């Protein structure tokens, strides 16, 4: 069987691969890519052995900060990041949800002080669960995946 690329290669930049197909536009929004001057190529509903259907984003001449990568990990923890130099993958990174998350997500508790005062949110990742759960440092309520709202910097 002949293999061919469905999304063209980039010379230098970052490839975000194995994004769940239904999370593509959330990742684009979280990273502020719609306002980027860089060349961006994306594909969605591509075949994936791991996910069934996946999305991919290729951003030329852009390398993401850890804080940006942590945002992606919250909604697409199985995503992989490839750093490209001169058409070659020079680094592969598997995302993981950090144990502490600051200023990335909103607390789902409407009474939480972070929803009424200009205070940076702080969460601890709840271990031992198959789904993402974040414990708020201030009100001690748990925000789960279904109620997760990412704070956009853009």
Secondary structure as GFF3:
##gff-version 3
##sequence-region A 1 154
A	DSSP	beta_strand	13	20	.	.	.	ID=ss1
A	DSSP	three_ten_helix	21	23	.	.	.	ID=ss2
A	DSSP	alpha_helix	24	30	.	.	.	ID=ss3
A	DSSP	three_ten_helix	33	35	.	.	.	ID=ss4
A	DSSP	beta_strand	40	48	.	.	.	ID=ss5
A	DSSP	beta_strand	52	60	.	.	.	ID=ss6
A	DSSP	alpha_helix	66	75	.	.	.	ID=ss7
A	DSSP	beta_strand	80	85	.	.	.	ID=ss8
A	DSSP	beta_strand	88	94	.	.	.	ID=ss9
A	DSSP	beta_strand	100	102	.	.	.	ID=ss10
A	DSSP	three_ten_helix	113	115	.	.	.	ID=ss11
A	DSSP	beta_strand	122	125	.	.	.	ID=ss12
A	DSSP	beta_strand	133	136	.	.	.	ID=ss13
A	DSSP	beta_strand	142	144	.	.	.	ID=ss14
A	DSSP	three_ten_helix	145	147	.	.	.	ID=ss15
###
